[in-house]
Amino acid sequence: MDNRCQSKWISNKRLVFSVLLVPAAVVALVYGFIFHSTLIMVQPSDEVEEDSPHETIQHVSEWLDLDLREPAIIRDVTVGGLVRLESGAIKRTYSGKPPSACPT
């Protein structure tokens, strides 16, 4: 193959890779926003909307486990509302309404 054909082949491979990468990224975003959730430990005094489709509550002794979807987790991390404990569990640092601004 001469350089011209080889260059064309490489650019076609890059184009195909880019075209396949876009749907994969969309699928990853949909999975994160709709299906991915994580258990968060919250204090029992936290106000949680029981009708919210993004949050479900399971009662556990003196703590509640809150099943949060990824957008809510991202919001809480942004304002410094979540912390990872040594045990590996994730704990909410506030009670009631979330902090209004980023702590940094």
Backbone as a printed PyTorch tensor [residue, N CA C, xyz], in Angstrom:
tensor([[[  0.8370,  -1.1870,   0.0000],
         [  0.0000,   0.0000,   0.0000],
         [  0.8780,   1.2460,   0.0000]],

        [[  0.4620,   2.1940,  -0.7680],
         [  1.2050,   3.4480,  -0.7150],
         [  0.6890,   4.2860,   0.4590]],

        [[  1.3610,   5.3750,   0.7150],
         [  1.0360,   6.2080,   1.8710],
         [ -0.3660,   6.7990,   1.8030]],

        [[ -0.8150,   7.0700,   0.6010],
         [ -2.1270,   7.6770,   0.4270],
         [ -3.2470,   6.7110,   0.8540]],

        [[ -3.1550,   5.4570,   0.4260],
         [ -4.1620,   4.4500,   0.7960],
         [ -4.0860,   4.1340,   2.2830]],

        [[ -2.8850,   4.0410,   2.8060],
         [ -2.7170,   3.7400,   4.2180],
         [ -3.2950,   4.8690,   5.0720]],

        [[ -3.0740,   6.1060,   4.6530],
         [ -3.6080,   7.2560,   5.3770],
         [ -5.1340,   7.2510,   5.3530]],

        [[ -5.7170,   6.9030,   4.2010],
         [ -7.1640,   6.8380,   4.0680],
         [ -7.7380,   5.7440,   4.9710]],

        [[ -7.0840,   4.5940,   5.0220],
         [ -7.5190,   3.4810,   5.8580],
         [ -7.4970,   3.8730,   7.3470]],

        [[ -6.4540,   4.5430,   7.7600],
         [ -6.3430,   4.9660,   9.1600],
         [ -7.4280,   5.9840,   9.4930]],

        [[ -7.6790,   6.9320,   8.6170],
         [ -8.7160,   7.9290,   8.8930],
         [-10.0990,   7.2870,   8.9090]],

        [[-10.3420,   6.2600,   8.0770],
         [-11.6250,   5.5540,   8.1020],
         [-11.7990,   4.7910,   9.4140]],

        [[-10.7290,   4.1710,   9.9150],
         [-10.7970,   3.4630,  11.1860],
         [-11.1050,   4.4400,  12.3200]],

        [[-10.4920,   5.5980,  12.2780],
         [-10.7550,   6.6070,  13.3080],
         [-12.2050,   7.0810,  13.2470]],

        [[-12.7360,   7.2480,  12.0530],
         [-14.1160,   7.6820,  11.8790],
         [-15.0790,   6.6280,  12.4210]],

        [[-14.8440,   5.3720,  12.0920],
         [-15.7010,   4.2910,  12.5810],
         [-15.6370,   4.2200,  14.0980]],

        [[-14.4520,   4.3110,  14.6750],
         [-14.2900,   4.2920,  16.1250],
         [-15.0530,   5.4430,  16.7700]],

        [[-14.9530,   6.6370,  16.2060],
         [-15.6570,   7.8050,  16.7480],
         [-17.1670,   7.6340,  16.6640]],

        [[-17.6500,   7.1000,  15.5620],
         [-19.0900,   6.9020,  15.3830],
         [-19.6140,   5.8630,  16.3720]],

        [[-18.8290,   4.8390,  16.6860],
         [-19.2500,   3.8260,  17.6550],
         [-19.1060,   4.3080,  19.0980]],

        [[-18.2180,   5.2550,  19.3250],
         [-17.9880,   5.7580,  20.6700],
         [-19.1540,   6.6230,  21.1680]],

        [[-19.7940,   7.3520,  20.2920],
         [-20.9060,   8.2300,  20.6750],
         [-22.0840,   7.4330,  21.2500]],

        [[-22.5730,   6.3770,  20.5870],
         [-23.6700,   5.6060,  21.2040],
         [-23.2600,   4.9490,  22.5230]],

        [[-22.0110,   4.5140,  22.6310],
         [-21.5410,   3.9130,  23.8770],
         [-21.5820,   4.9470,  25.0120]],

        [[-21.2120,   6.1670,  24.7240],
         [-21.2560,   7.2330,  25.7310],
         [-22.6900,   7.5420,  26.1310]],

        [[-23.5930,   7.5540,  25.1820],
         [-25.0100,   7.8130,  25.4830],
         [-25.5770,   6.7020,  26.3640]],

        [[-25.2320,   5.4550,  26.0530],
         [-25.6950,   4.3250,  26.8650],
         [-25.1530,   4.4440,  28.2940]],

        [[-23.8950,   4.8270,  28.4510],
         [-23.3050,   4.9850,  29.7830],
         [-24.0110,   6.0960,  30.5630]],

        [[-24.3290,   7.1950,  29.9160],
         [-25.0500,   8.2820,  30.5800],
         [-26.4520,   7.8600,  30.9990]],

        [[-27.1580,   7.1630,  30.1230],
         [-28.5080,   6.6950,  30.4440],
         [-28.4540,   5.7360,  31.6250]],

        [[-27.4980,   4.8350,  31.6230],
         [-27.3430,   3.8970,  32.7350],
         [-27.0920,   4.6540,  34.0360]],

        [[-26.1950,   5.6290,  34.0080],
         [-25.8700,   6.3870,  35.2070],
         [-27.0440,   7.1840,  35.7430]],

        [[-27.7970,   7.8000,  34.8590],
         [-28.8880,   8.6580,  35.3020],
         [-30.1520,   7.8910,  35.6730]],

        [[-30.3930,   6.7480,  35.0500],
         [-31.6510,   6.0400,  35.2830],
         [-31.4900,   4.8120,  36.1720]],

        [[-30.4640,   4.0100,  35.9280],
         [-30.3870,   2.7140,  36.6000],
         [-29.3930,   2.6310,  37.7440]],

        [[-28.3560,   3.4460,  37.7580],
         [-27.3090,   3.3170,  38.7750],
         [-27.7080,   4.0440,  40.0490]],

        [[-27.6600,   3.3410,  41.1630],
         [-27.9500,   3.9580,  42.4540],
         [-26.9990,   3.3830,  43.4930]],

        [[-26.8340,   4.0990,  44.6110],
         [-25.9250,   3.7010,  45.6760],
         [-26.6080,   3.9090,  47.0190]],

        [[-26.3270,   3.0210,  47.9650],
         [-26.8700,   3.1700,  49.3170],
         [-26.0610,   4.2010,  50.0890]],

        [[-26.7580,   5.1640,  50.6860],
         [-26.1540,   6.2370,  51.4630],
         [-26.7010,   6.1560,  52.8810]],

        [[-25.8190,   6.2200,  53.8890],
         [-26.2640,   6.2310,  55.2810],
         [-26.6890,   7.6470,  55.6590]],

        [[-27.8950,   7.7840,  56.2210],
         [-28.3870,   9.0960,  56.6570],
         [-28.9020,   8.9760,  58.0750]],

        [[-28.9210,  10.0940,  58.7880],
         [-29.4680,  10.1240,  60.1390],
         [-30.9820,  10.0220,  60.0520]],

        [[-31.6290,   9.3810,  61.0320],
         [-33.0890,   9.2220,  60.9820],
         [-33.8480,  10.5440,  60.9640]],

        [[-33.2450,  11.6340,  61.4000],
         [-33.9440,  12.9160,  61.4260],
         [-33.9630,  13.5940,  60.0600]],

        [[-33.2330,  13.0250,  59.0770],
         [-33.2380,  13.6160,  57.7390],
         [-34.6420,  13.5830,  57.1460]],

        [[-35.0000,  14.6750,  56.4860],
         [-36.2950,  14.7420,  55.8280],
         [-36.1440,  14.1690,  54.4350]],

        [[-36.8540,  13.0860,  54.1680],
         [-36.7820,  12.4410,  52.8620],
         [-38.1930,  12.3390,  52.3120]],

        [[-38.3490,  12.7470,  51.0680],
         [-39.6500,  12.6430,  50.4310],
         [-39.8880,  11.1880,  50.0690]],

        [[-40.9240,  10.5990,  50.6360],
         [-41.1890,   9.1940,  50.3700],
         [-41.7860,   8.9840,  48.9850]],

        [[-42.3310,  10.0230,  48.3750],
         [-42.9280,   9.8930,  47.0490],
         [-41.9050,  10.0600,  45.9380]],

        [[-40.6850,  10.4300,  46.2710],
         [-39.6670,  10.6980,  45.2690],
         [-39.2840,   9.4160,  44.5330]],

        [[-39.2880,   9.4280,  43.1960],
         [-38.9200,   8.2160,  42.4510],
         [-37.4210,   7.9280,  42.5180]],

        [[-36.6150,   8.9040,  42.9290],
         [-35.1690,   8.7310,  42.9530],
         [-34.6570,   8.2160,  44.2890]],

        [[-35.4730,   8.1870,  45.2910],
         [-35.0030,   7.8370,  46.6180],
         [-35.9360,   6.8080,  47.2500]],

        [[-35.3680,   5.7280,  47.7580],
         [-36.1390,   4.7580,  48.5280],
         [-35.4390,   4.5690,  49.8560]],

        [[-36.2040,   4.3130,  50.9080],
         [-35.6380,   4.2350,  52.2570],
         [-35.7900,   2.8210,  52.7980]],

        [[-34.7420,   2.3390,  53.4620],
         [-34.7900,   1.0790,  54.1860],
         [-34.3820,   1.3960,  55.6240]],

        [[-35.1970,   1.0110,  56.6120],
         [-34.8930,   1.2980,  58.0060],
         [-33.8570,   0.3100,  58.5320]],

        [[-32.7800,   0.8390,  59.1260],
         [-31.7250,   0.0130,  59.7040],
         [-31.3400,   0.6180,  61.0420]],

        [[-31.6050,  -0.0590,  62.1570],
         [-31.3410,   0.3460,  63.5420],
         [-31.3890,   1.8590,  63.7240]],

        [[-30.2460,   2.5160,  64.0430],
         [-30.2950,   3.9610,  64.2720],
         [-29.9870,   4.7710,  63.0120]],

        [[-29.6370,   4.1210,  61.9190],
         [-29.3690,   4.7970,  60.6460],
         [-30.3880,   4.3530,  59.6110]],

        [[-30.5760,   5.1750,  58.6120],
         [-31.3950,   4.8090,  57.4610],
         [-30.4740,   4.6420,  56.2700]],

        [[-30.7670,   3.6700,  55.4330],
         [-30.0420,   3.5320,  54.1740],
         [-30.9060,   4.1340,  53.0820]],

        [[-30.3860,   5.1340,  52.4230],
         [-31.0920,   5.8530,  51.3720],
         [-30.5070,   5.4260,  50.0370]],

        [[-31.3510,   4.9640,  49.1240],
         [-30.9030,   4.5200,  47.8140],
         [-30.9850,   5.7060,  46.8540]],

        [[-29.8510,   6.3910,  46.6330],
         [-29.8260,   7.5920,  45.7980],
         [-29.3640,   7.2700,  44.3810]],

        [[-29.9620,   7.9430,  43.4250],
         [-29.5420,   7.8290,  42.0280],
         [-28.3240,   8.7230,  41.8030]],

        [[-27.6280,   8.4890,  40.7230],
         [-26.3640,   9.1720,  40.4590],
         [-26.4640,  10.6980,  40.3930]],

        [[-27.4850,  11.3080,  39.7680],
         [-27.5450,  12.7790,  39.7620],
         [-27.6210,  13.3730,  41.1760]],

        [[-28.3750,  12.7260,  42.0720],
         [-28.4800,  13.2240,  43.4500],
         [-27.1550,  13.0520,  44.1830]],

        [[-26.4450,  11.9640,  43.9070],
         [-25.1370,  11.7460,  44.5270],
         [-24.1490,  12.8040,  44.0650]],

        [[-24.1610,  13.1160,  42.7870],
         [-23.2580,  14.1380,  42.2410],
         [-23.5460,  15.4850,  42.8790]],

        [[-24.8240,  15.8280,  43.0410],
         [-25.1940,  17.0970,  43.6840],
         [-24.6900,  17.1350,  45.1290]],

        [[-24.8880,  16.0390,  45.8690],
         [-24.4420,  15.9990,  47.2630],
         [-22.9220,  16.0830,  47.3790]],

        [[-22.2050,  15.4310,  46.5050],
         [-20.7390,  15.4890,  46.5450],
         [-20.2560,  16.8950,  46.2130]],

        [[-20.9340,  17.5580,  45.2920],
         [-20.5420,  18.9070,  44.8870],
         [-20.5880,  19.8930,  46.0470]],

        [[-21.5620,  19.7650,  46.9220],
         [-21.6910,  20.6900,  48.0470],
         [-21.0550,  20.1440,  49.3200]],

        [[-20.3290,  19.0510,  49.2240],
         [-19.6540,  18.4890,  50.3890],
         [-20.5950,  17.7510,  51.3170]],

        [[-21.6510,  17.1730,  50.7710],
         [-22.6580,  16.5270,  51.5870],
         [-22.4580,  15.0450,  51.8070]],

        [[-21.4590,  14.4270,  51.1870],
         [-21.2050,  12.9970,  51.3560],
         [-19.7590,  12.7730,  51.7530]],

        [[-19.5450,  11.7410,  52.5790],
         [-18.1950,  11.3790,  52.9910],
         [-18.1100,   9.8500,  53.0410]],

        [[-16.9630,   9.2990,  52.6240],
         [-16.7660,   7.8480,  52.6810],
         [-16.1260,   7.4910,  54.0110]],

        [[-16.7340,   6.5490,  54.7200],
         [-16.2260,   6.1000,  56.0100],
         [-15.1280,   5.0550,  55.8020]],

        [[-14.3740,   4.7620,  56.8660],
         [-13.3090,   3.7670,  56.7780],
         [-13.8470,   2.3930,  56.4180]],

        [[-15.0910,   2.1260,  56.7990],
         [-15.7000,   0.8300,  56.4910],
         [-16.0610,   0.6980,  55.0150]],

        [[-15.9930,   1.8000,  54.2640],
         [-16.3320,   1.7860,  52.8490],
         [-17.7300,   2.3060,  52.5670]],

        [[-18.5270,   2.4790,  53.6140],
         [-19.8840,   3.0000,  53.4480],
         [-19.8330,   4.5050,  53.1640]],

        [[-20.8810,   5.0130,  52.5430],
         [-20.9800,   6.4420,  52.2480],
         [-22.0130,   7.0340,  53.1840]],

        [[-21.6670,   8.1490,  53.8280],
         [-22.5350,   8.7810,  54.8190],
         [-22.8400,  10.2140,  54.4060]],

        [[-24.0860,  10.6310,  54.5980],
         [-24.4930,  12.0100,  54.3440],
         [-24.0890,  12.8510,  55.5450]],

        [[-23.4900,  14.0230,  55.2920],
         [-22.9540,  14.8560,  56.3700],
         [-23.9280,  15.9070,  56.8700]],

        [[-25.0720,  16.0410,  56.2510],
         [-26.0130,  17.0670,  56.6860],
         [-27.3690,  16.4350,  56.9880]],

        [[-28.1890,  17.1870,  57.6540],
         [-29.5380,  16.7450,  57.9790],
         [-30.5140,  17.7840,  57.4570]],

        [[-31.6260,  17.3590,  56.9020],
         [-32.5990,  18.3050,  56.3540],
         [-32.2240,  18.7370,  54.9480]],

        [[-32.2180,  20.0480,  54.7160],
         [-31.9000,  20.5850,  53.4000],
         [-30.3930,  20.5230,  53.1510]],

        [[-29.9800,  20.3250,  51.8970],
         [-28.5380,  20.2840,  51.6020],
         [-27.9000,  21.6640,  51.7360]],

        [[-26.5750,  21.7030,  51.9410],
         [-25.8650,  22.9920,  51.9840],
         [-26.0730,  23.7360,  50.6660]],

        [[-26.0380,  25.0610,  50.7260],
         [-26.3640,  25.8460,  49.5360],
         [-25.1640,  26.1240,  48.6490]],

        [[-23.9510,  26.0470,  49.1550],
         [-22.7930,  26.3860,  48.3460],
         [-21.6910,  25.3640,  48.5500]],

        [[-20.7780,  25.3290,  47.5940],
         [-19.6300,  24.4280,  47.6840],
         [-18.7250,  24.8960,  48.8110]],

        [[-18.2040,  23.9720,  49.6570],
         [-17.3900,  24.3860,  50.7910],
         [-16.0140,  24.9370,  50.4190]],

        [[-15.6010,  24.7200,  49.1900],
         [-14.2620,  25.2020,  48.8180],
         [-14.3810,  26.5780,  48.3120]]])
